[in-house]
């Protein structure tokens, strides 16, 4: 376990803070992603996780997969600023495991999903969540953290939080909400992992989780 994962456990208060960015993706980018998601939803169904979330892995949506991976580089740069990571640590010392997926929320999923009733943490060092849907596409929704602070995102806005911070989703009353969710796991590099270098070079140091 590297030093950042140790800090993220909550020893220092800054690592339990949540950070918001008003516009990470433009509305045009969000609408493009939504069209691709809705089109593939007809042939590749979303699945339910053990924690009750309805998701589809981004690598199943090839038109947006490369874009998401490349834009994750910018996310990481901002996260390093948010949490004041040491800029002297380069990618030869650390790597970022990336698990990106689309989370779908509807009134139907709100009826039976564990995630709406129980505060839970993510299996990540850092979680990034970006709202893709337009406000006219749904009513209700939102994220509530265990300290009762709420995150009501707008289309293209981003919230970043420690994966150990507990939260729950607020039920969707009408329509459908789509989020892009990125789980980042900060890992120490082992010498025997150089076989991954070619893939990392393609995505500027990121390792997609398949």
DOLOMAR-334195 format. One record per residue: chain; x, y, z of N, C-alpha, C in turn. Coordinates in Angstrom, 3 decimals, padded with zeros to 6 digits. Each point is the difference from the previous one (the first is absolute). Layout:
BEGIN
[A,[X,Y,Z],[X,Y,Z],[X,Y,Z]] ...
This chain:
BEGIN
[A,[000.849,-001.189,000.000],[-000.849,001.189,000.000],[000.888,001.244,000.000]] [A,[-000.196,000.897,-000.972],[000.884,001.142,-000.104],[-000.438,001.117,000.941]] [A,[000.810,001.057,000.024],[-000.234,001.050,000.990],[-001.309,000.742,-000.220]] [A,[-000.442,000.156,-001.260],[-001.238,000.707,-000.233],[-001.195,-000.808,000.482]] [A,[000.046,-001.302,-000.209],[-001.109,-000.826,000.489],[-000.054,000.081,001.526]] [A,[001.152,000.012,000.664],[000.016,000.143,001.456],[-000.634,001.315,000.429]] [A,[000.315,001.084,-000.690],[-000.557,001.305,000.344],[-001.490,000.055,-000.277]] [A,[-000.434,-000.647,-001.080],[-001.403,000.044,-000.388],[-000.911,-000.699,000.990]] [A,[000.571,-000.840,000.844],[-000.814,-000.672,001.016],[-000.633,001.011,000.937]] [A,[000.542,001.208,000.056],[-000.639,001.045,000.788],[000.863,000.577,001.091]] [A,[001.292,-000.300,-000.023],[000.892,000.525,001.027],[000.044,001.521,-000.067]] [A,[-000.017,000.566,-001.217],[000.037,001.441,-000.167],[-001.326,000.476,-000.568]] [A,[-000.604,001.072,000.590],[-001.352,000.429,-000.387],[-000.177,000.321,-001.477]] [A,[001.048,000.506,-000.665],[-000.169,000.386,-001.403],[-000.435,-001.172,-000.863]] [A,[000.363,-001.219,000.393],[-000.292,-001.159,-000.843],[-001.425,-000.512,000.144]] [A,[-000.795,000.617,000.892],[-001.416,-000.359,000.064],[-000.871,001.130,-000.553]] [A,[000.631,001.016,-000.581],[-000.746,001.094,-000.610],[-000.558,-000.419,-001.359]] [A,[-001.109,000.634,-000.392],[-000.569,-000.198,-001.322],[000.236,001.263,-000.818]] [A,[000.315,-000.192,-001.266],[000.286,001.123,-000.869],[-000.937,-000.022,-001.202]] [A,[-000.430,001.189,-000.409],[-000.937,000.121,-001.108],[000.613,000.842,-001.118]] [A,[-000.282,-000.390,-001.220],[000.387,000.787,-001.167],[-001.260,000.249,-000.811]] [A,[-000.285,001.266,-000.260],[-001.276,000.359,-000.622],[-000.144,-000.576,-001.394]] [A,[001.067,000.050,-000.806],[-000.075,-000.520,-001.366],[001.248,-000.812,-000.306]] [A,[-000.152,-001.314,-000.027],[001.109,-000.850,-000.430],[-000.203,-000.410,-001.465]] [A,[-001.242,-000.367,-000.345],[-000.365,-000.267,-001.384],[-001.016,001.051,-000.446]] [A,[000.082,000.431,-001.247],[-000.986,000.922,-000.538],[-001.324,-000.730,-000.221]] [A,[-001.119,000.728,-000.103],[-001.279,-000.656,-000.308],[000.049,-000.807,-001.293]] [A,[000.756,000.498,-001.002],[000.097,-000.709,-001.276],[000.683,-001.362,000.177]] [A,[001.055,-000.045,000.812],[000.685,-001.269,000.271],[-000.935,-000.940,000.753]] [A,[-000.710,000.521,000.990],[-000.932,-000.832,000.769],[-001.095,-000.572,-000.891]] [A,[-000.559,000.835,-000.884],[-001.073,-000.469,-000.887],[000.516,-001.073,-000.962]] [A,[001.217,000.177,-000.497],[000.599,-001.021,-000.865],[000.152,-001.319,000.747]] [A,[000.509,000.060,001.225],[000.147,-001.222,000.795],[-001.360,-000.652,000.241]] [A,[-000.995,000.803,000.311],[-001.339,-000.544,000.255],[-000.548,-000.725,-001.225]] [A,[000.200,000.565,-001.182],[-000.490,-000.662,-001.219],[000.659,-001.364,-000.167]] [A,[001.301,-000.071,000.238],[000.713,-001.274,-000.130],[-000.457,-000.992,001.065]] [A,[-000.222,000.480,001.214],[-000.433,-000.870,001.101],[-001.382,-000.569,-000.272]] [A,[-000.927,000.866,-000.400],[-001.378,-000.431,-000.241],[-000.058,-000.975,-001.170]] [A,[000.815,000.232,-001.018],[000.018,-000.903,-001.154],[000.486,-001.391,000.393]] [A,[001.063,-000.066,000.793],[000.541,-001.313,000.350],[-000.841,-000.682,001.077]] [A,[-000.772,000.791,000.768],[-000.848,-000.575,001.045],[-001.040,-000.945,-000.588]] [A,[-000.318,000.183,-001.260],[-000.986,-000.865,-000.656],[000.549,-001.384,-000.292]] [A,[001.321,-000.134,-000.061],[000.605,-001.294,-000.359],[000.896,-000.578,001.094]] [A,[000.593,000.865,000.816],[000.866,-000.454,001.098],[-000.613,000.482,001.304]] [A,[-000.672,-000.876,000.732],[-000.733,000.441,001.184],[000.911,000.426,001.140]] [A,[-000.491,000.951,000.790],[000.662,000.365,001.242],[-000.120,-001.164,000.980]] [A,[000.940,-000.101,000.919],[-000.033,-001.055,001.010],[-000.057,000.613,001.392]] [A,[-000.459,-000.788,000.952],[-000.099,000.475,001.375],[001.178,-000.530,000.813]] [A,[000.650,000.878,000.745],[001.144,-000.392,000.821],[-000.477,-000.568,001.331]] [A,[000.950,-000.539,000.764],[-000.330,-000.525,001.320],[-000.526,001.087,000.928]] [A,[000.399,001.241,-000.257],[-000.468,001.120,000.825],[-001.268,000.632,-000.546]] [A,[-000.607,-000.629,-000.997],[-001.299,000.438,-000.482],[000.011,001.065,-001.071]] [A,[001.154,000.336,-000.545],[000.060,001.028,-001.032],[-000.184,-000.622,-001.385]] [A,[-000.638,000.744,-000.892],[-000.234,-000.460,-001.355],[001.036,000.662,-000.905]] [A,[000.932,-000.791,-000.556],[001.149,000.580,-000.696],[000.280,-000.693,-001.329]] [A,[000.766,000.705,-000.821],[000.538,-000.557,-001.240],[001.435,000.490,-000.122]] [A,[000.943,-000.922,-000.149],[001.416,000.364,-000.118],[000.214,000.847,-001.252]] [A,[000.828,001.038,000.140],[000.248,000.902,-001.119],[000.693,-000.714,-001.152]] [A,[000.818,-001.014,000.288],[000.689,-000.682,-001.106],[-000.962,-000.785,-000.893]] [A,[-001.268,-000.119,000.409],[-001.019,-000.612,-000.856],[-000.564,001.017,-000.998]] [A,[000.351,001.276,000.183],[-000.503,001.066,-000.867],[001.202,000.600,-000.708]] [A,[000.463,-000.672,-001.041],[001.254,000.371,-000.642],[000.061,001.453,-000.490]] [A,[-001.078,000.579,-000.527],[000.108,001.386,-000.470],[000.433,000.987,001.079]] [A,[-000.329,-000.270,001.282],[000.373,000.960,001.042],[001.146,-000.491,000.879]] [A,[000.403,-001.275,-000.154],[001.012,-000.563,000.897],[001.318,000.776,-000.065]] [A,[000.525,000.200,-001.204],[001.270,000.715,-000.131],[-000.088,001.417,000.537]] [A,[-001.122,000.660,-000.276],[-000.155,001.379,000.480],[000.014,000.055,001.524]] [A,[-000.706,-000.927,000.633],[-000.036,-000.019,001.468],[001.384,-000.266,000.575]] [A,[000.720,-000.958,-000.568],[001.331,-000.318,000.511],[000.947,001.189,-000.126]] [A,[-000.043,000.662,-001.150],[000.880,001.155,-000.203],[-000.388,001.151,000.920]] [A,[-001.306,000.248,000.164],[-000.429,001.103,000.866],[000.265,-000.299,001.471]] [A,[000.173,-001.279,000.341],[000.331,-000.354,001.379],[001.371,000.540,000.397]] [A,[000.880,000.178,-000.971],[001.307,000.603,000.282],[-000.190,001.380,000.612]] [A,[-000.925,000.787,-000.559],[-000.282,001.335,000.528],[-000.625,-000.087,001.381]] [A,[-000.877,-001.006,000.207],[-000.587,-000.191,001.328],[001.085,-000.199,001.047]] [A,[000.983,-000.844,-000.319],[001.053,-000.319,000.952],[000.830,001.235,000.322]] [A,[000.278,000.824,-001.001],[000.747,001.231,000.253],[-000.748,000.888,000.983]] [A,[-001.308,000.097,-000.152],[-000.789,000.830,000.902],[-000.076,-000.623,001.396]] [A,[-000.106,-001.324,000.064],[-000.043,-000.675,001.293],[001.293,000.223,000.773]] [A,[001.125,-000.027,-000.709],[001.289,000.249,000.655],[000.041,001.393,000.605]] [A,[-000.663,000.959,-000.657],[-000.081,001.359,000.546],[-000.971,000.043,001.179]] [A,[-001.191,-000.608,-000.177],[-000.999,-000.001,001.067],[000.584,-000.513,001.311]] [A,[000.666,-001.163,-000.094],[000.473,-000.673,001.203],[001.470,000.276,000.315]] [A,[000.587,000.930,-000.749],[001.365,000.457,000.265],[001.005,-001.150,-000.020]] [A,[-000.111,-000.854,-000.995],[000.971,-001.075,-000.164],[001.345,000.590,-000.390]] [A,[001.040,-000.665,000.367],[001.357,000.439,-000.268],[000.284,-000.129,-001.499]] [A,[000.236,001.121,-000.675],[000.223,-000.027,-001.438],[001.315,-000.666,-000.388]] [A,[000.883,-000.233,000.982],[001.267,-000.666,-000.326],[-000.183,-001.488,-000.245]] [A,[-001.157,-000.545,000.412],[-000.269,-001.421,-000.242],[-000.493,-000.172,-001.425]] [A,[000.770,-000.674,-000.837],[-000.384,-000.146,-001.396],[-000.575,-001.382,-000.251]] [A,[-000.412,-000.225,-001.250],[-000.704,-001.238,-000.304],[000.929,-001.208,-000.009]] [A,[001.328,000.224,000.024],[000.903,-001.138,000.105],[-000.037,-000.601,001.403]] [A,[-000.511,000.749,000.970],[-000.077,-000.466,001.378],[-001.404,-000.483,000.361]] [A,[-001.024,000.657,-000.548],[-001.383,-000.346,000.300],[-000.784,-000.168,-001.297]] [A,[-001.036,-000.802,000.068],[-000.916,-000.120,-001.128],[-001.425,000.132,000.528]] [A,[-000.904,000.316,-000.898],[-001.396,000.187,000.368],[-000.831,-001.079,-000.686]] [A,[-000.595,-000.887,000.790],[-000.949,-000.957,-000.546],[-001.317,000.714,-000.249]] [A,[-000.549,-000.157,-001.185],[-001.205,000.726,-000.391],[-001.124,-000.983,-000.298]] [A,[-001.106,000.144,000.712],[-001.202,-000.791,-000.265],[-001.106,000.995,-000.331]] [A,[-000.371,000.098,-001.268],[-000.986,000.989,-000.445],[-001.275,-000.708,-000.434]] [A,[-001.132,000.530,000.428],[-001.277,-000.598,-000.375],[-001.096,001.058,-000.007]] [A,[-001.092,-000.325,-000.667],[-001.192,000.843,-000.022],[-000.967,-000.536,001.049]] [A,[-000.474,000.877,000.854],[-001.007,-000.390,000.998],[-001.352,000.571,-000.419]] [A,[-000.997,-000.879,-000.031],[-001.350,000.369,-000.438],[-000.949,-000.035,001.196]] [A,[-000.767,001.079,000.166],[-000.954,000.075,001.095],[-001.368,000.370,-000.543]] [A,[-001.027,-000.758,000.420],[-001.382,000.228,-000.426],[-000.928,-000.168,001.198]] [A,[-001.279,000.388,-000.112],[-000.942,-000.275,001.091],[-000.102,-001.491,000.317]] [A,[000.146,-000.854,-001.032],[-000.094,-001.442,000.226],[001.182,-000.515,000.826]] [A,[001.194,000.476,-000.296],[001.156,-000.465,000.788],[-000.089,000.514,001.426]] [A,[-000.654,001.144,000.185],[-000.111,000.562,001.352],[-000.881,-000.843,000.913]] [A,[-000.865,-000.842,-000.601],[-000.914,-000.801,000.808],[000.699,-001.125,000.748]] [A,[001.072,-000.540,-000.592],[000.577,-001.203,000.599],[001.512,000.075,000.220]] [A,[000.613,001.142,-000.279],[001.448,000.045,000.090],[000.478,000.305,001.414]] [A,[000.879,-000.846,000.473],[000.644,000.158,001.304],[000.695,001.358,000.108]] [A,[000.508,000.486,-001.128],[000.788,001.229,000.006],[-000.804,001.227,000.410]] [A,[-001.346,-000.043,-000.110],[-000.806,001.158,000.365],[-000.325,000.028,001.492]] [A,[000.203,-001.097,000.670],[-000.397,-000.097,001.404],[001.174,000.039,000.965]] [A,[001.157,-000.437,-000.434],[001.130,-000.194,000.911],[001.196,000.826,-000.452]] [A,[000.617,000.692,000.945],[001.238,000.703,-000.311],[001.106,-001.028,-000.230]] [A,[000.760,000.174,-001.058],[001.035,-000.963,-000.337],[001.210,000.709,-000.589]] [A,[001.139,-000.647,000.093],[001.234,000.530,-000.578],[000.269,-000.705,-001.324]] [A,[000.873,000.601,-000.813],[000.382,-000.602,-001.274],[001.269,-000.820,000.163]] [A,[000.243,-000.881,-000.951],[001.235,-000.786,-000.014],[001.056,000.743,-000.815]] [A,[000.395,001.174,000.494],[000.939,000.826,-000.751],[000.800,000.873,000.954]] [A,[001.119,000.513,-000.486],[000.728,001.027,000.745],[-000.721,001.329,-000.142]] [A,[-000.356,000.325,-001.234],[-000.716,001.233,-000.322],[-001.137,-000.343,-000.951]] [A,[-001.175,000.610,000.215],[-001.120,-000.145,-000.917],[-000.290,001.340,-000.672]] [A,[-000.206,-000.045,-001.303],[-000.414,001.171,-000.772],[-001.353,-000.317,-000.620]] [A,[-000.956,000.903,000.171],[-001.338,-000.222,-000.569],[-000.402,001.240,-000.792]] [A,[-000.377,-000.210,-001.265],[-000.391,001.081,-000.903],[-001.420,-000.252,-000.479]] [A,[-000.861,001.005,000.136],[-001.381,-000.128,-000.461],[-000.056,000.243,-001.504]] [A,[-000.550,-000.968,-000.742],[-000.119,000.125,-001.447],[-001.377,000.484,-000.441]] [A,[-001.020,-000.241,000.806],[-001.380,000.286,-000.402],[-000.331,001.491,000.120]] [A,[-000.922,000.441,-000.859],[-000.520,001.359,000.099],[-001.000,000.085,001.155]] [A,[-000.157,001.180,000.604],[-000.967,000.127,001.108],[-001.439,-000.259,-000.422]] [A,[-000.284,000.138,-001.310],[-001.364,-000.268,-000.489],[-000.262,-001.498,-000.161]] [A,[001.026,-000.820,000.174],[-000.141,-001.444,-000.203],[-000.533,-000.731,001.232]] [A,[-000.067,000.669,001.148],[-000.359,-000.704,001.237],[-000.439,000.989,001.072]] [A,[-000.624,-000.539,001.057],[-000.235,000.742,001.236],[000.466,-000.883,001.154]] [A,[000.380,000.631,001.104],[000.551,-000.742,001.138],[001.487,-000.233,-000.189]] [A,[000.501,-001.051,000.615],[001.405,-000.359,-000.140],[000.913,000.829,000.883]] [A,[001.289,-000.171,-000.206],[000.994,000.683,000.814],[000.772,-000.975,000.880]] [A,[001.018,000.503,000.644],[000.866,-000.802,000.863],[-000.029,000.587,001.401]] [A,[-000.196,-000.845,000.996],[000.036,000.445,001.395],[001.110,-000.731,000.732]] [A,[000.910,000.767,000.598],[001.093,-000.585,000.756],[-000.434,-000.252,001.434]] [A,[000.794,-000.812,000.692],[-000.383,-000.429,001.350],[-000.108,001.163,000.986]] [A,[000.707,001.105,-000.277],[-000.116,001.182,000.860],[-001.166,000.899,-000.426]] [A,[-000.868,-000.528,-000.879],[-001.222,000.652,-000.482],[000.261,001.155,-000.962]] [A,[001.222,000.150,-000.469],[000.255,000.953,-001.069],[-000.460,-000.612,-001.318]] [A,[-000.637,000.820,-000.826],[-000.570,-000.494,-001.247],[000.757,000.538,-001.208]] [A,[000.088,-000.811,-001.046],[000.605,000.413,-001.264],[-001.080,-000.061,-001.075]] [A,[-000.403,001.161,-000.484],[-000.956,000.086,-001.104],[000.766,000.527,-001.204]] [A,[000.407,-000.900,-000.871],[000.819,000.368,-001.132],[-000.849,000.524,-001.157]] [A,[000.632,000.781,-000.864],[-000.613,000.425,-001.248],[000.693,-000.741,-001.135]] [A,[-000.576,000.045,-001.196],[000.570,-000.752,-001.114],[001.461,000.396,-000.231]] [A,[000.877,-001.001,-000.005],[001.413,000.227,-000.242],[000.819,000.343,001.232]] [A,[-000.654,000.211,001.153],[000.749,000.325,001.212],[000.527,-001.270,000.663]] [A,[000.987,000.172,000.878],[000.746,-001.132,000.552],[000.142,000.144,001.504]] [A,[-000.176,-001.093,000.717],[000.320,-000.056,001.419],[001.082,-001.052,000.198]] [A,[000.972,000.308,000.843],[001.117,-000.889,000.290],[000.036,-000.242,001.498]] [A,[000.124,-001.265,000.415],[000.042,-000.277,001.433],[000.795,-001.272,000.276]] [A,[000.501,-000.078,001.200],[000.714,-001.177,000.477],[-000.933,-001.210,-000.085]] [A,[000.484,-001.100,-000.539],[-000.832,-001.192,-000.134],[-000.433,-000.611,001.317]] [A,[000.600,000.436,001.108],[-000.381,-000.499,001.316],[-001.094,000.833,000.654]] [A,[-000.339,001.147,-000.603],[-001.069,000.847,000.526],[-001.348,-000.620,-000.371]] [A,[-000.844,-000.232,000.981],[-001.273,-000.676,-000.251],[-001.059,000.977,-000.531]] [A,[-000.855,-000.512,-000.885],[-001.052,000.805,-000.622],[-001.134,-000.917,-000.428]] [A,[-001.087,000.605,-000.437],[-001.067,-000.765,-000.643],[-000.628,000.869,-001.094]] [A,[-000.607,-000.651,-000.969],[-000.687,000.718,-001.068],[-001.416,000.337,000.441]] [A,[-000.465,001.173,-000.380],[-001.386,000.369,000.269],[-000.879,-000.516,-001.137]] [A,[-001.210,-000.488,000.298],[-000.845,-000.631,-001.027],[-000.382,000.954,-001.139]] [A,[-000.031,-000.554,-001.199],[-000.495,000.719,-001.173],[-001.523,-000.147,-000.029]] [A,[-000.698,001.116,-000.157],[-001.461,-000.035,-000.001],[-000.566,-000.209,-001.403]] [A,[000.618,000.651,-000.972],[-000.433,-000.144,-001.393],[001.224,000.049,-000.903]] [A,[-000.085,-000.715,-001.144],[001.067,000.064,-000.983],[001.180,-000.910,000.322]] [A,[001.137,000.307,-000.602],[001.201,-000.815,000.140],[001.221,000.896,000.193]] [A,[000.850,-000.381,000.940],[001.268,000.689,000.223],[001.129,-000.932,-000.427]] [A,[000.942,000.555,-000.761],[001.220,-000.720,-000.349],[001.197,000.771,000.563]] [A,[000.837,-000.712,000.749],[001.261,000.550,000.488],[001.158,-000.750,-000.658]] [A,[001.068,000.717,-000.288],[001.279,-000.650,-000.252],[000.719,-000.070,001.337]] [A,[000.362,-001.204,000.414],[000.690,-000.204,001.279],[001.387,-000.579,-000.279]] [A,[001.005,000.608,000.603],[001.369,-000.475,-000.152],[000.565,-000.308,001.380]] [A,[000.367,-001.263,000.218],[000.682,-000.405,001.225],[001.502,-000.019,-000.274]] [A,[000.731,000.767,000.764],[001.458,000.049,-000.128],[000.628,-000.695,001.192]] [A,[000.902,-000.912,-000.261],[000.750,-000.664,001.066],[001.480,000.317,-000.183]] [A,[000.564,000.679,000.988],[001.398,000.406,-000.052],[000.846,-001.153,000.512]] [A,[000.880,-000.478,-000.852],[000.749,-001.217,000.309],[001.495,000.230,-000.171]] [A,[000.776,-000.646,000.849],[001.447,000.011,-000.166],[000.362,-000.921,-001.153]] [A,[000.957,000.421,-000.796],[000.411,-000.808,-001.144],[000.976,-001.089,000.439]] [A,[-000.211,-001.197,-000.492],[000.928,-001.102,000.260],[000.876,-000.200,-001.228]] [A,[001.215,-000.471,000.230],[000.955,-000.136,-001.092],[-000.496,-000.928,-001.102]] [A,[-000.762,-001.022,000.387],[-000.423,-000.976,-000.997],[-001.151,000.501,-000.860]] [A,[-000.453,001.241,000.188],[-001.144,000.512,-000.743],[000.378,000.750,-001.269]] [A,[001.248,-000.073,-000.412],[000.413,000.755,-001.182],[-000.680,-000.495,-001.269]] [A,[-000.581,-001.216,000.029],[-000.710,-000.488,-001.176],[-001.206,000.868,-000.326]] [A,[-000.479,000.784,000.966],[-001.148,000.866,-000.226],[000.375,001.327,-000.657]] [A,[001.278,000.229,-000.208],[000.463,001.313,-000.411],[-000.606,000.456,-001.319]] [A,[-000.139,-000.924,-000.956],[-000.534,000.390,-001.301],[-001.418,000.536,000.126]] [A,[-000.816,-000.680,000.817],[-001.371,000.450,000.208],[-000.015,001.337,000.737]] [A,[000.881,000.134,000.995],[000.059,001.248,000.754],[000.391,001.173,-000.877]] [A,[000.939,-000.217,-000.893],[000.427,001.082,-000.868],[-001.156,000.519,-000.852]] [A,[-000.870,-000.896,-000.397],[-001.147,000.393,-000.824],[-000.918,000.941,000.762]] [A,[-000.177,-000.264,001.305],[-000.917,000.794,000.798],[000.706,000.862,001.036]] [A,[001.268,000.341,-000.260],[000.743,000.943,000.841],[000.057,-000.438,001.461]] [A,[000.339,-001.263,000.220],[000.236,-000.468,001.363],[-001.180,-000.669,000.669]] [A,[-001.140,-000.121,-000.683],[-001.180,-000.603,000.598],[-000.098,-001.466,-000.347]] [A,[-000.517,-000.797,000.920],[-000.250,-001.418,-000.241],[-001.494,-000.246,000.041]] [A,[-000.657,-000.265,-001.154],[-001.433,-000.303,000.039],[-000.232,-001.328,000.721]] [A,[-001.018,-000.027,000.857],[-000.382,-001.227,000.689],[-001.043,-000.697,-000.829]] [A,[000.308,-001.209,-000.452],[-000.937,-000.726,-000.869],[-000.850,-000.964,000.821]] 
